[in-house]
Amino acid sequence: MDPALCLTPLSTSFRTTPAPECLTFGSERHTNQKHIRTSSVFQVPPPTAKYRFVIAKAASGNRNTKPNSVICADCDGNGAVLCSQCKGSGVNSVDLFSGQFKAGDSCWLCGGRKEMLCGNCNGAGFVGGFLSTYDQ
């Protein structure tokens, strides 16, 4: 006895149930076997089939108090902000602290790196997380 696979074609309506078609594997000695075409297994819906589409629309107002993004707004997710003293140049523009830090030397605040750790996210690049005060 040859193994057989019985399949029922897909249907777009529940009104009619077509009879299952069987495909026999193994020898070809049986001439009365019915072979399945892929078009009958994966049926194309008739042109009269009706489809329902859902269109998403924005709400009239944002009632959510939680921030829309977890990315830090101060550093844009970078984790670093421009130095507030040298404004990203890396050098002192004027003498500071009675001449202790000379103009043209490395910035006394960032050390010439031009950026500092973001104070809002502590360098993580995102707000929230384990110690978040926002409601889930």
N, CA, C and O atoms as CSV, one atom per row, in Angstrom:
chain,resi,resn,atom,element,x,y,z
A,1,MET,N,N,0.854,-1.177,0.000
A,1,MET,CA,C,0.000,0.000,0.000
A,1,MET,C,C,0.894,1.231,0.000
A,1,MET,O,O,1.822,1.330,0.802
A,2,ASP,N,N,0.619,2.148,-0.880
A,2,ASP,CA,C,1.397,3.370,-0.994
A,2,ASP,C,C,0.864,4.407,-0.012
A,2,ASP,O,O,-0.344,4.490,0.211
A,3,PRO,N,N,1.767,5.202,0.581
A,3,PRO,CA,C,1.284,6.271,1.459
A,3,PRO,C,C,0.563,7.334,0.646
A,3,PRO,O,O,0.904,7.575,-0.512
A,4,ALA,N,N,-0.435,7.971,1.254
A,4,ALA,CA,C,-1.228,8.975,0.541
A,4,ALA,C,C,-1.317,10.246,1.365
A,4,ALA,O,O,-1.306,10.209,2.596
A,5,LEU,N,N,-1.402,11.346,0.684
A,5,LEU,CA,C,-1.570,12.647,1.310
A,5,LEU,C,C,-2.878,13.223,0.798
A,5,LEU,O,O,-3.047,13.420,-0.406
A,6,CYS,N,N,-3.801,13.494,1.708
A,6,CYS,CA,C,-5.093,14.046,1.310
A,6,CYS,C,C,-5.134,15.524,1.667
A,6,CYS,O,O,-4.829,15.911,2.795
A,7,LEU,N,N,-5.510,16.331,0.707
A,7,LEU,CA,C,-5.575,17.775,0.890
A,7,LEU,C,C,-6.930,18.288,0.465
A,7,LEU,O,O,-7.552,17.759,-0.456
A,8,THR,N,N,-7.380,19.325,1.148
A,8,THR,CA,C,-8.609,19.992,0.768
A,8,THR,C,C,-8.247,21.384,0.284
A,8,THR,O,O,-7.568,22.117,1.003
A,9,PRO,N,N,-8.675,21.773,-0.905
A,9,PRO,CA,C,-8.358,23.111,-1.403
A,9,PRO,C,C,-8.903,24.194,-0.478
A,9,PRO,O,O,-9.948,24.026,0.150
A,10,LEU,N,N,-8.178,25.303,-0.407
A,10,LEU,CA,C,-8.611,26.431,0.406
A,10,LEU,C,C,-9.827,27.080,-0.231
A,10,LEU,O,O,-9.965,27.105,-1.454
A,11,SER,N,N,-10.698,27.599,0.605
A,11,SER,CA,C,-11.919,28.217,0.116
A,11,SER,C,C,-12.079,29.583,0.764
A,11,SER,O,O,-11.675,29.778,1.910
A,12,THR,N,N,-12.665,30.526,0.040
A,12,THR,CA,C,-12.876,31.863,0.583
A,12,THR,C,C,-14.224,32.001,1.264
A,12,THR,O,O,-14.462,33.002,1.940
A,13,SER,N,N,-15.106,31.039,1.111
A,13,SER,CA,C,-16.394,31.118,1.785
A,13,SER,C,C,-16.648,29.800,2.493
A,13,SER,O,O,-16.046,28.778,2.162
A,14,PHE,N,N,-17.537,29.829,3.459
A,14,PHE,CA,C,-17.861,28.634,4.216
A,14,PHE,C,C,-19.105,27.932,3.672
A,14,PHE,O,O,-19.562,26.947,4.251
A,15,ARG,N,N,-19.642,28.419,2.592
A,15,ARG,CA,C,-20.868,27.833,2.050
A,15,ARG,C,C,-20.616,26.492,1.374
A,15,ARG,O,O,-21.385,25.548,1.555
A,16,THR,N,N,-19.555,26.407,0.606
A,16,THR,CA,C,-19.283,25.168,-0.115
A,16,THR,C,C,-18.013,24.546,0.412
A,16,THR,O,O,-17.044,25.251,0.698
A,17,THR,N,N,-18.006,23.256,0.542
A,17,THR,CA,C,-16.822,22.526,0.965
A,17,THR,C,C,-16.480,21.539,-0.135
A,17,THR,O,O,-17.200,20.558,-0.321
A,18,PRO,N,N,-15.400,21.772,-0.868
A,18,PRO,CA,C,-15.044,20.865,-1.950
A,18,PRO,C,C,-14.544,19.534,-1.400
A,18,PRO,O,O,-14.044,19.455,-0.278
A,19,ALA,N,N,-14.686,18.508,-2.199
A,19,ALA,CA,C,-14.228,17.183,-1.794
A,19,ALA,C,C,-12.708,17.166,-1.764
A,19,ALA,O,O,-12.074,17.799,-2.608
A,20,PRO,N,N,-12.103,16.451,-0.805
A,20,PRO,CA,C,-10.648,16.407,-0.734
A,20,PRO,C,C,-10.063,15.665,-1.924
A,20,PRO,O,O,-10.657,14.723,-2.448
A,21,GLU,N,N,-8.892,16.110,-2.336
A,21,GLU,CA,C,-8.170,15.448,-3.408
A,21,GLU,C,C,-6.982,14.731,-2.793
A,21,GLU,O,O,-6.376,15.240,-1.850
A,22,CYS,N,N,-6.639,13.569,-3.304
A,22,CYS,CA,C,-5.558,12.775,-2.734
A,22,CYS,C,C,-4.421,12.640,-3.732
A,22,CYS,O,O,-4.640,12.533,-4.938
A,23,LEU,N,N,-3.209,12.647,-3.210
A,23,LEU,CA,C,-2.006,12.461,-4.006
A,23,LEU,C,C,-1.297,11.245,-3.448
A,23,LEU,O,O,-1.002,11.196,-2.254
A,24,THR,N,N,-1.021,10.277,-4.278
A,24,THR,CA,C,-0.390,9.039,-3.836
A,24,THR,C,C,1.093,9.085,-4.152
A,24,THR,O,O,1.497,9.473,-5.247
A,25,PHE,N,N,1.900,8.683,-3.175
A,25,PHE,CA,C,3.341,8.624,-3.354
A,25,PHE,C,C,3.746,7.183,-3.634
A,25,PHE,O,O,3.032,6.255,-3.254
A,26,GLY,N,N,4.855,6.992,-4.279
A,26,GLY,CA,C,5.361,5.637,-4.504
A,26,GLY,C,C,5.270,5.238,-5.957
A,26,GLY,O,O,5.637,6.009,-6.844
A,27,SER,N,N,4.786,4.048,-6.201
A,27,SER,CA,C,4.778,3.493,-7.558
A,27,SER,C,C,3.729,4.174,-8.432
A,27,SER,O,O,2.778,4.777,-7.935
A,28,GLU,N,N,3.925,4.063,-9.746
A,28,GLU,CA,C,2.999,4.655,-10.712
A,28,GLU,C,C,2.108,3.584,-11.343
A,28,GLU,O,O,1.544,3.818,-12.413
A,29,ARG,N,N,1.968,2.424,-10.713
A,29,ARG,CA,C,1.198,1.343,-11.312
A,29,ARG,C,C,-0.302,1.592,-11.271
A,29,ARG,O,O,-1.056,0.960,-12.011
A,30,HIS,N,N,-0.748,2.521,-10.401
A,30,HIS,CA,C,-2.175,2.822,-10.331
A,30,HIS,C,C,-2.489,3.912,-11.342
A,30,HIS,O,O,-1.868,4.975,-11.318
A,31,THR,N,N,-3.406,3.676,-12.193
A,31,THR,CA,C,-3.746,4.657,-13.227
A,31,THR,C,C,-4.949,5.505,-12.841
A,31,THR,O,O,-5.240,6.501,-13.503
A,32,ASN,N,N,-5.652,5.124,-11.780
A,32,ASN,CA,C,-6.844,5.881,-11.409
A,32,ASN,C,C,-6.565,6.905,-10.299
A,32,ASN,O,O,-7.506,7.428,-9.702
A,33,GLN,N,N,-5.299,7.196,-10.016
A,33,GLN,CA,C,-4.961,8.170,-8.978
A,33,GLN,C,C,-5.171,9.590,-9.501
A,33,GLN,O,O,-4.940,9.872,-10.677
A,34,LYS,N,N,-5.605,10.465,-8.622
A,34,LYS,CA,C,-5.832,11.854,-8.986
A,34,LYS,C,C,-4.660,12.683,-8.461
A,34,LYS,O,O,-4.337,12.622,-7.275
A,35,HIS,N,N,-4.035,13.443,-9.325
A,35,HIS,CA,C,-2.893,14.261,-8.932
A,35,HIS,C,C,-3.353,15.689,-8.665
A,35,HIS,O,O,-4.244,16.205,-9.339
A,36,ILE,N,N,-2.736,16.313,-7.677
A,36,ILE,CA,C,-3.129,17.664,-7.283
A,36,ILE,C,C,-2.225,18.684,-7.955
A,36,ILE,O,O,-1.003,18.532,-7.969
A,37,ARG,N,N,-2.819,19.701,-8.500
A,37,ARG,CA,C,-2.061,20.838,-9.009
A,37,ARG,C,C,-1.952,21.869,-7.892
A,37,ARG,O,O,-2.824,21.946,-7.026
A,38,THR,N,N,-0.887,22.658,-7.910
A,38,THR,CA,C,-0.724,23.668,-6.862
A,38,THR,C,C,-1.795,24.735,-6.935
A,38,THR,O,O,-2.097,25.370,-5.926
A,39,SER,N,N,-2.373,24.946,-8.097
A,39,SER,CA,C,-3.417,25.965,-8.208
A,39,SER,C,C,-4.672,25.565,-7.449
A,39,SER,O,O,-5.435,26.433,-7.023
A,40,SER,N,N,-4.904,24.252,-7.269
A,40,SER,CA,C,-6.084,23.848,-6.521
A,40,SER,C,C,-5.819,23.858,-5.020
A,40,SER,O,O,-6.757,23.974,-4.231
A,41,VAL,N,N,-4.551,23.737,-4.612
A,41,VAL,CA,C,-4.234,23.788,-3.186
A,41,VAL,C,C,-4.169,25.238,-2.723
A,41,VAL,O,O,-4.739,25.592,-1.691
A,42,PHE,N,N,-3.474,26.075,-3.489
A,42,PHE,CA,C,-3.355,27.485,-3.158
A,42,PHE,C,C,-4.280,28.256,-4.089
A,42,PHE,O,O,-3.846,28.818,-5.094
A,43,GLN,N,N,-5.549,28.273,-3.740
A,43,GLN,CA,C,-6.560,28.854,-4.607
A,43,GLN,C,C,-6.482,30.367,-4.626
A,43,GLN,O,O,-6.282,30.998,-3.588
A,44,VAL,N,N,-6.635,30.934,-5.773
A,44,VAL,CA,C,-6.740,32.376,-5.928
A,44,VAL,C,C,-8.195,32.742,-5.692
A,44,VAL,O,O,-9.086,32.138,-6.291
A,45,PRO,N,N,-8.456,33.733,-4.819
A,45,PRO,CA,C,-9.852,34.075,-4.554
A,45,PRO,C,C,-10.532,34.602,-5.810
A,45,PRO,O,O,-9.892,35.244,-6.642
A,46,PRO,N,N,-11.805,34.338,-5.947
A,46,PRO,CA,C,-12.529,34.812,-7.129
A,46,PRO,C,C,-12.571,36.334,-7.152
A,46,PRO,O,O,-12.431,36.971,-6.108
A,47,PRO,N,N,-12.762,36.926,-8.330
A,47,PRO,CA,C,-12.784,38.389,-8.416
A,47,PRO,C,C,-13.958,39.021,-7.682
A,47,PRO,O,O,-13.959,40.230,-7.447
A,48,THR,N,N,-14.952,38.227,-7.318
A,48,THR,CA,C,-16.101,38.779,-6.598
A,48,THR,C,C,-15.888,38.777,-5.089
A,48,THR,O,O,-16.763,39.226,-4.350
A,49,ALA,N,N,-14.749,38.286,-4.618
A,49,ALA,CA,C,-14.489,38.243,-3.180
A,49,ALA,C,C,-14.394,39.658,-2.632
A,49,ALA,O,O,-13.828,40.544,-3.272
A,50,LYS,N,N,-14.949,39.864,-1.446
A,50,LYS,CA,C,-14.943,41.184,-0.826
A,50,LYS,C,C,-13.883,41.214,0.268
A,50,LYS,O,O,-13.768,40.285,1.068
A,51,TYR,N,N,-13.120,42.285,0.286
A,51,TYR,CA,C,-12.072,42.453,1.281
A,51,TYR,C,C,-12.441,43.613,2.190
A,51,TYR,O,O,-13.112,44.558,1.773
A,52,ARG,N,N,-12.001,43.530,3.417
A,52,ARG,CA,C,-12.233,44.613,4.364
A,52,ARG,C,C,-10.887,45.196,4.751
A,52,ARG,O,O,-9.980,44.472,5.163
A,53,PHE,N,N,-10.762,46.494,4.619
A,53,PHE,CA,C,-9.527,47.181,4.944
A,53,PHE,C,C,-9.748,48.037,6.182
A,53,PHE,O,O,-10.821,48.610,6.370
A,54,VAL,N,N,-8.729,48.117,7.017
A,54,VAL,CA,C,-8.771,48.949,8.206
A,54,VAL,C,C,-7.768,50.070,8.016
A,54,VAL,O,O,-6.598,49.827,7.720
A,55,ILE,N,N,-8.226,51.285,8.186
A,55,ILE,CA,C,-7.353,52.447,8.060
A,55,ILE,C,C,-7.188,53.054,9.446
A,55,ILE,O,O,-8.168,53.431,10.087
A,56,ALA,N,N,-5.941,53.147,9.906
A,56,ALA,CA,C,-5.654,53.711,11.224
A,56,ALA,C,C,-5.603,55.229,11.127
A,56,ALA,O,O,-4.993,55.787,10.215
A,57,LYS,N,N,-6.242,55.877,12.067
A,57,LYS,CA,C,-6.241,57.336,12.106
A,57,LYS,C,C,-5.716,57.787,13.463
A,57,LYS,O,O,-5.867,57.091,14.467
A,58,ALA,N,N,-5.106,58.950,13.474
A,58,ALA,CA,C,-4.560,59.496,14.714
A,58,ALA,C,C,-5.695,59.930,15.635
A,58,ALA,O,O,-6.765,60.335,15.182
A,59,ALA,N,N,-5.439,59.838,16.925
A,59,ALA,CA,C,-6.423,60.278,17.901
A,59,ALA,C,C,-6.454,61.800,17.938
A,59,ALA,O,O,-5.518,62.461,17.487
A,60,SER,N,N,-7.527,62.345,18.474
A,60,SER,CA,C,-7.685,63.796,18.497
A,60,SER,C,C,-6.718,64.463,19.463
A,60,SER,O,O,-6.325,65.608,19.238
A,61,GLY,N,N,-6.333,63.794,20.508
A,61,GLY,CA,C,-5.410,64.379,21.478
A,61,GLY,C,C,-4.543,63.306,22.098
A,61,GLY,O,O,-4.934,62.141,22.157
A,62,ASN,N,N,-3.373,63.692,22.559
A,62,ASN,CA,C,-2.473,62.734,23.192
A,62,ASN,C,C,-2.769,62.714,24.685
A,62,ASN,O,O,-2.444,63.661,25.402
A,63,ARG,N,N,-3.374,61.655,25.143
A,63,ARG,CA,C,-3.722,61.533,26.552
A,63,ARG,C,C,-2.641,60.804,27.336
A,63,ARG,O,O,-2.784,60.608,28.543
A,64,ASN,N,N,-1.577,60.405,26.682
A,64,ASN,CA,C,-0.508,59.652,27.316
A,64,ASN,C,C,0.455,60.612,28.006
A,64,ASN,O,O,0.953,61.547,27.379
A,65,THR,N,N,0.720,60.390,29.289
A,65,THR,CA,C,1.668,61.229,30.013
A,65,THR,C,C,3.078,60.679,29.922
A,65,THR,O,O,4.034,61.358,30.296
A,66,LYS,N,N,3.219,59.474,29.437
A,66,LYS,CA,C,4.529,58.856,29.286
A,66,LYS,C,C,5.215,59.442,28.051
A,66,LYS,O,O,4.539,59.697,27.053
A,67,PRO,N,N,6.523,59.663,28.082
A,67,PRO,CA,C,7.190,60.218,26.899
A,67,PRO,C,C,7.084,59.266,25.717
A,67,PRO,O,O,7.082,58.046,25.884
A,68,ASN,N,N,6.996,59.842,24.510
A,68,ASN,CA,C,6.830,59.035,23.309
A,68,ASN,C,C,8.074,58.229,22.975
A,68,ASN,O,O,7.970,57.153,22.386
A,69,SER,N,N,9.242,58.724,23.339
A,69,SER,CA,C,10.479,58.056,22.992
A,69,SER,C,C,11.326,57.897,24.236
A,69,SER,O,O,11.304,58.761,25.112
A,70,VAL,N,N,12.070,56.811,24.331
A,70,VAL,CA,C,12.962,56.606,25.456
A,70,VAL,C,C,14.338,57.174,25.174
A,70,VAL,O,O,15.192,57.173,26.061
A,71,ILE,N,N,14.579,57.661,23.958
A,71,ILE,CA,C,15.864,58.260,23.622
A,71,ILE,C,C,15.973,59.604,24.333
A,71,ILE,O,O,15.027,60.392,24.341
A,72,CYS,N,N,17.129,59.854,24.925
A,72,CYS,CA,C,17.358,61.096,25.667
A,72,CYS,C,C,17.258,62.295,24.726
A,72,CYS,O,O,17.882,62.313,23.664
A,73,ALA,N,N,16.477,63.285,25.119
A,73,ALA,CA,C,16.277,64.468,24.281
A,73,ALA,C,C,17.467,65.418,24.335
A,73,ALA,O,O,17.710,66.154,23.379
A,74,ASP,N,N,18.212,65.412,25.438
A,74,ASP,CA,C,19.345,66.336,25.569
A,74,ASP,C,C,20.514,65.949,24.675
A,74,ASP,O,O,21.128,66.815,24.053
A,75,CYS,N,N,20.831,64.651,24.603
A,75,CYS,CA,C,22.002,64.207,23.832
A,75,CYS,C,C,21.622,63.475,22.549
A,75,CYS,O,O,22.510,63.035,21.818
A,76,ASP,N,N,20.329,63.332,22.251
A,76,ASP,CA,C,19.828,62.614,21.068
A,76,ASP,C,C,20.311,61.171,21.015
A,76,ASP,O,O,20.557,60.637,19.934
A,77,GLY,N,N,20.447,60.539,22.178
A,77,GLY,CA,C,20.849,59.136,22.242
A,77,GLY,C,C,22.343,58.914,22.160
A,77,GLY,O,O,22.791,57.767,22.165
A,78,ASN,N,N,23.127,59.976,22.083
A,78,ASN,CA,C,24.578,59.858,21.962
A,78,ASN,C,C,25.241,59.570,23.303
A,78,ASN,O,O,26.271,58.897,23.340
A,79,GLY,N,N,24.679,60.062,24.407
A,79,GLY,CA,C,25.268,59.877,25.726
A,79,GLY,C,C,26.219,60.991,26.115
A,79,GLY,O,O,26.695,61.028,27.250
A,80,ALA,N,N,26.506,61.904,25.191
A,80,ALA,CA,C,27.417,63.012,25.467
A,80,ALA,C,C,26.833,64.305,24.906
A,80,ALA,O,O,26.120,64.302,23.902
A,81,VAL,N,N,27.153,65.407,25.578
A,81,VAL,CA,C,26.730,66.733,25.127
A,81,VAL,C,C,27.968,67.602,24.959
A,81,VAL,O,O,29.021,67.307,25.525
A,82,LEU,N,N,27.842,68.671,24.180
A,82,LEU,CA,C,28.967,69.594,24.000
A,82,LEU,C,C,29.340,70.223,25.338
A,82,LEU,O,O,28.479,70.478,26.180
A,83,CYS,N,N,30.608,70.463,25.517
A,83,CYS,CA,C,31.098,71.100,26.737
A,83,CYS,C,C,30.476,72.487,26.856
A,83,CYS,O,O,30.463,73.257,25.896
A,84,SER,N,N,29.965,72.795,28.037
A,84,SER,CA,C,29.308,74.087,28.237
A,84,SER,C,C,30.314,75.228,28.369
A,84,SER,O,O,29.944,76.389,28.199
A,85,GLN,N,N,31.569,74.926,28.665
A,85,GLN,CA,C,32.565,75.983,28.829
A,85,GLN,C,C,33.189,76.389,27.496
A,85,GLN,O,O,33.221,77.573,27.159
A,86,CYS,N,N,33.688,75.406,26.734
A,86,CYS,CA,C,34.381,75.725,25.476
A,86,CYS,C,C,33.464,75.644,24.267
A,86,CYS,O,O,33.888,75.961,23.155
A,87,LYS,N,N,32.219,75.230,24.455
A,87,LYS,CA,C,31.217,75.108,23.378
A,87,LYS,C,C,31.672,74.166,22.266
A,87,LYS,O,O,31.346,74.375,21.098
A,88,GLY,N,N,32.428,73.125,22.633
A,88,GLY,CA,C,32.846,72.120,21.664
A,88,GLY,C,C,34.137,72.417,20.940
A,88,GLY,O,O,34.503,71.674,20.029
A,89,SER,N,N,34.845,73.472,21.305
A,89,SER,CA,C,36.116,73.774,20.626
A,89,SER,C,C,37.286,73.018,21.248
A,89,SER,O,O,38.264,72.729,20.558
A,90,GLY,N,N,37.205,72.696,22.528
A,90,GLY,CA,C,38.267,71.950,23.202
A,90,GLY,C,C,39.348,72.819,23.812
A,90,GLY,O,O,40.245,72.303,24.479
A,91,VAL,N,N,39.288,74.123,23.601
A,91,VAL,CA,C,40.298,75.037,24.164
A,91,VAL,C,C,39.608,76.192,24.882
A,91,VAL,O,O,38.466,76.539,24.578
A,92,ASN,N,N,40.322,76.780,25.840
A,92,ASN,CA,C,39.811,77.958,26.548
A,92,ASN,C,C,39.868,79.158,25.617
A,92,ASN,O,O,40.867,79.367,24.929
A,93,SER,N,N,38.817,79.935,25.592
A,93,SER,CA,C,38.806,81.114,24.721
A,93,SER,C,C,39.410,82.334,25.414
A,93,SER,O,O,39.945,83.223,24.752
A,94,VAL,N,N,39.327,82.378,26.735
A,94,VAL,CA,C,39.885,83.495,27.515
A,94,VAL,C,C,40.586,82.926,28.746
A,94,VAL,O,O,40.405,81.758,29.091
A,95,ASP,N,N,41.393,83.769,29.408
A,95,ASP,CA,C,42.016,83.368,30.673
A,95,ASP,C,C,40.927,83.218,31.734
A,95,ASP,O,O,40.028,84.053,31.836
A,96,LEU,N,N,41.017,82.155,32.514
A,96,LEU,CA,C,40.004,81.883,33.532
A,96,LEU,C,C,40.664,81.693,34.893
A,96,LEU,O,O,41.824,81.290,34.983
A,97,PHE,N,N,39.920,81.983,35.935
A,97,PHE,CA,C,40.323,81.797,37.322
A,97,PHE,C,C,41.657,82.491,37.615
A,97,PHE,O,O,42.623,81.861,38.046
A,98,SER,N,N,41.685,83.768,37.377
A,98,SER,CA,C,42.839,84.632,37.649
A,98,SER,C,C,44.090,84.156,36.929
A,98,SER,O,O,45.186,84.210,37.487
A,99,GLY,N,N,43.939,83.695,35.706
A,99,GLY,CA,C,45.078,83.286,34.896
A,99,GLY,C,C,45.542,81.863,35.137
A,99,GLY,O,O,46.546,81.438,34.566
A,100,GLN,N,N,44.824,81.111,35.978
A,100,GLN,CA,C,45.218,79.725,36.243
A,100,GLN,C,C,45.034,78.871,34.984
A,100,GLN,O,O,45.829,77.966,34.731
A,101,PHE,N,N,43.986,79.153,34.191
A,101,PHE,CA,C,43.755,78.456,32.925
A,101,PHE,C,C,43.870,79.492,31.816
A,101,PHE,O,O,43.040,80.396,31.717
A,102,LYS,N,N,44.888,79.363,30.990
A,102,LYS,CA,C,45.201,80.355,29.959
A,102,LYS,C,C,44.379,80.118,28.695
A,102,LYS,O,O,43.979,78.991,28.404
A,103,ALA,N,N,44.138,81.169,27.966
A,103,ALA,CA,C,43.456,81.081,26.674
A,103,ALA,C,C,44.337,80.295,25.711
A,103,ALA,O,O,45.546,80.517,25.654
A,104,GLY,N,N,43.743,79.387,24.962
A,104,GLY,CA,C,44.478,78.556,24.007
A,104,GLY,C,C,44.895,77.212,24.571
A,104,GLY,O,O,45.239,76.307,23.810
A,105,ASP,N,N,44.874,77.057,25.909
A,105,ASP,CA,C,45.172,75.758,26.522
A,105,ASP,C,C,43.939,74.852,26.417
A,105,ASP,O,O,42.857,75.303,26.042
A,106,SER,N,N,44.114,73.592,26.747
A,106,SER,CA,C,42.978,72.663,26.760
A,106,SER,C,C,41.927,73.148,27.741
A,106,SER,O,O,42.249,73.713,28.787
A,107,CYS,N,N,40.688,72.926,27.399
A,107,CYS,CA,C,39.564,73.366,28.229
A,107,CYS,C,C,39.693,72.781,29.633
A,107,CYS,O,O,39.989,71.597,29.796
A,108,TRP,N,N,39.471,73.607,30.626
A,108,TRP,CA,C,39.607,73.150,32.004
A,108,TRP,C,C,38.470,72.220,32.420
A,108,TRP,O,O,38.639,71.422,33.341
A,109,LEU,N,N,37.319,72.308,31.759
A,109,LEU,CA,C,36.163,71.507,32.165
A,109,LEU,C,C,36.142,70.136,31.488
A,109,LEU,O,O,35.947,69.122,32.158
A,110,CYS,N,N,36.340,70.094,30.177
A,110,CYS,CA,C,36.276,68.809,29.454
A,110,CYS,C,C,37.657,68.217,29.202
A,110,CYS,O,O,37.762,67.075,28.755
A,111,GLY,N,N,38.723,68.976,29.481
A,111,GLY,CA,C,40.080,68.468,29.259
A,111,GLY,C,C,40.438,68.376,27.790
A,111,GLY,O,O,41.352,67.634,27.430
A,112,GLY,N,N,39.750,69.104,26.936
A,112,GLY,CA,C,40.034,69.094,25.506
A,112,GLY,C,C,39.267,68.035,24.728
A,112,GLY,O,O,39.455,67.907,23.518
A,113,ARG,N,N,38.421,67.286,25.388
A,113,ARG,CA,C,37.652,66.230,24.705
A,113,ARG,C,C,36.464,66.781,23.925
A,113,ARG,O,O,35.905,66.063,23.096
A,114,LYS,N,N,36.069,67.991,24.150
A,114,LYS,CA,C,34.997,68.714,23.457
A,114,LYS,C,C,33.594,68.278,23.865
A,114,LYS,O,O,32.628,68.983,23.570
A,115,GLU,N,N,33.458,67.152,24.526
A,115,GLU,CA,C,32.153,66.658,24.962
A,115,GLU,C,C,32.225,66.247,26.415
A,115,GLU,O,O,33.291,65.941,26.950
A,116,MET,N,N,31.046,66.250,27.046
A,116,MET,CA,C,30.944,65.814,28.437
A,116,MET,C,C,29.810,64.802,28.550
A,116,MET,O,O,28.947,64.713,27.676
A,117,LEU,N,N,29.829,64.058,29.624
A,117,LEU,CA,C,28.784,63.078,29.891
A,117,LEU,C,C,27.448,63.792,30.064
A,117,LEU,O,O,27.363,64.801,30.765
A,118,CYS,N,N,26.412,63.269,29.426
A,118,CYS,CA,C,25.082,63.870,29.520
A,118,CYS,C,C,24.560,63.714,30.947
A,118,CYS,O,O,24.606,62.622,31.514
A,119,GLY,N,N,24.067,64.802,31.520
A,119,GLY,CA,C,23.562,64.761,32.885
A,119,GLY,C,C,22.146,64.227,32.984
A,119,GLY,O,O,21.725,63.805,34.061
A,120,ASN,N,N,21.402,64.236,31.889
A,120,ASN,CA,C,20.015,63.777,31.909
A,120,ASN,C,C,19.927,62.251,31.929
A,120,ASN,O,O,19.132,61.684,32.678
A,121,CYS,N,N,20.742,61.588,31.105
A,121,CYS,CA,C,20.686,60.119,31.011
A,121,CYS,C,C,21.925,59.452,31.604
A,121,CYS,O,O,22.047,58.228,31.560
A,122,ASN,N,N,22.852,60.252,32.162
A,122,ASN,CA,C,24.107,59.747,32.729
A,122,ASN,C,C,24.924,58.961,31.717
A,122,ASN,O,O,25.601,57.999,32.081
A,123,GLY,N,N,24.870,59.353,30.463
A,123,GLY,CA,C,25.682,58.736,29.421
A,123,GLY,C,C,25.082,57.498,28.798
A,123,GLY,O,O,25.702,56.895,27.922
A,124,ALA,N,N,23.882,57.094,29.225
A,124,ALA,CA,C,23.266,55.877,28.684
A,124,ALA,C,C,22.664,56.113,27.306
A,124,ALA,O,O,22.597,55.179,26.507
A,125,GLY,N,N,22.227,57.321,27.004
A,125,GLY,CA,C,21.609,57.619,25.718
A,125,GLY,C,C,20.104,57.460,25.718
A,125,GLY,O,O,19.448,57.803,24.735
A,126,PHE,N,N,19.543,56.946,26.804
A,126,PHE,CA,C,18.091,56.792,26.891
A,126,PHE,C,C,17.645,57.091,28.311
A,126,PHE,O,O,18.425,56.974,29.256
A,127,VAL,N,N,16.392,57.475,28.452
A,127,VAL,CA,C,15.828,57.741,29.772
A,127,VAL,C,C,14.889,56.605,30.127
A,127,VAL,O,O,14.398,55.894,29.250
A,128,GLY,N,N,14.645,56.441,31.404
A,128,GLY,CA,C,13.807,55.337,31.858
A,128,GLY,C,C,14.678,54.157,32.211
A,128,GLY,O,O,15.862,54.311,32.507
A,129,GLY,N,N,14.091,52.982,32.179
A,129,GLY,CA,C,14.853,51.783,32.491
A,129,GLY,C,C,14.493,51.241,33.854
A,129,GLY,O,O,13.345,51.341,34.287
A,130,PHE,N,N,15.470,50.670,34.530
A,130,PHE,CA,C,15.233,49.968,35.786
A,130,PHE,C,C,14.705,50.893,36.881
A,130,PHE,O,O,13.773,50.529,37.597
A,131,LEU,N,N,15.278,52.059,37.016
A,131,LEU,CA,C,14.869,52.985,38.066
A,131,LEU,C,C,13.955,54.084,37.539
A,131,LEU,O,O,13.971,55.204,38.049
A,132,SER,N,N,13.171,53.774,36.539
A,132,SER,CA,C,12.298,54.759,35.916
A,132,SER,C,C,11.166,55.154,36.856
A,132,SER,O,O,10.636,54.320,37.591
A,133,THR,N,N,10.799,56.444,36.824
A,133,THR,CA,C,9.668,56.920,37.609
A,133,THR,C,C,8.398,56.976,36.778
A,133,THR,O,O,7.330,57.297,37.299
A,134,TYR,N,N,8.502,56.662,35.469
A,134,TYR,CA,C,7.332,56.668,34.601
A,134,TYR,C,C,6.523,55.396,34.808
A,134,TYR,O,O,7.081,54.328,35.058
A,135,ASP,N,N,5.189,55.522,34.702
A,135,ASP,CA,C,4.316,54.350,34.825
A,135,ASP,C,C,4.422,53.487,33.592
A,135,ASP,O,O,4.569,53.991,32.478
A,136,GLN,N,N,4.349,52.195,33.790
A,136,GLN,CA,C,4.406,51.262,32.666
A,136,GLN,C,C,3.069,51.220,32.066
A,136,GLN,O,O,2.853,50.500,31.091
